[in-house]
Amino acid sequence: MTQEEESELRAQLARLQQEHRDLDAAIDALVTSPASDLIQVQRLKKRKLVLRDRISYIEDQLTPDIIA
């Protein structure tokens, strides 16, 4: 992996982590509101899971393989 590819992955990782945190805050706000929309909460949670999977994938790409 080139230095440019690695820095691009790190930038994408930072964006995804920020979006994940934002979704967490939005979910908390919706859940605590008296007129919360359960379908919207479910959609946000699903999006958050997709982001978590993508974050894990990118972190795996950035972690060098260690041969035991």
C-alpha positions in Angstrom: 0.0 0.0 0.0 1.4 3.4 -1.0 1.7 6.3 1.4 -1.0 8.1 -0.5 -3.5 5.2 -0.3 -2.8 4.9 3.4 -3.4 8.6 4.1 -6.6 8.4 2.0 -7.8 5.4 4.1 -7.0 7.2 7.3 -9.0 10.3 6.2 -11.9 8.1 5.2 -11.7 6.3 8.6 -11.8 9.6 10.4 -14.9 10.7 8.4 -16.6 7.4 9.2 -15.8 7.6 12.9 -17.2 11.1 13.1 -20.4 10.0 11.3 -20.7 7.1 13.7 -20.4 9.4 16.7 -22.9 11.8 15.1 -25.4 8.9 14.6 -24.9 7.9 18.2 -25.8 11.3 19.4 -28.8 11.5 17.0 -30.1 8.1 18.2 -29.7 9.2 21.8 -31.6 12.4 21.1 -34.4 10.6 19.3 -34.8 7.9 22.0 -35.0 10.5 24.8 -37.5 12.7 23.0 -41.2 12.1 24.0 -42.4 11.7 20.4 -39.6 9.5 19.1 -40.0 7.8 15.8 -39.1 4.1 16.3 -38.7 3.4 12.6 -36.3 6.3 12.2 -34.3 5.1 15.3 -34.1 1.6 13.7 -32.8 3.1 10.4 -30.2 5.1 12.2 -29.1 2.1 14.2 -28.8 0.0 11.0 -26.7 2.8 9.4 -24.5 2.9 12.5 -23.9 -0.9 12.2 -23.0 -0.5 8.5 -20.5 2.2 9.5 -19.0 0.1 12.2 -18.4 -2.7 9.7 -16.8 -0.3 7.3 -14.7 1.2 10.0 -13.5 -2.3 11.1 -12.7 -3.2 7.4 -10.6 0.0 7.0 -8.8 -0.6 10.3 -8.0 -4.1 9.2 -6.6 -2.7 5.9 -4.4 -0.3 7.8 -3.1 -2.9 10.3 -0.1 -4.7 8.9 -0.3 -8.5 8.7 1.9 -10.2 11.3 3.2 -13.6 10.2 3.5 -15.8 13.3 
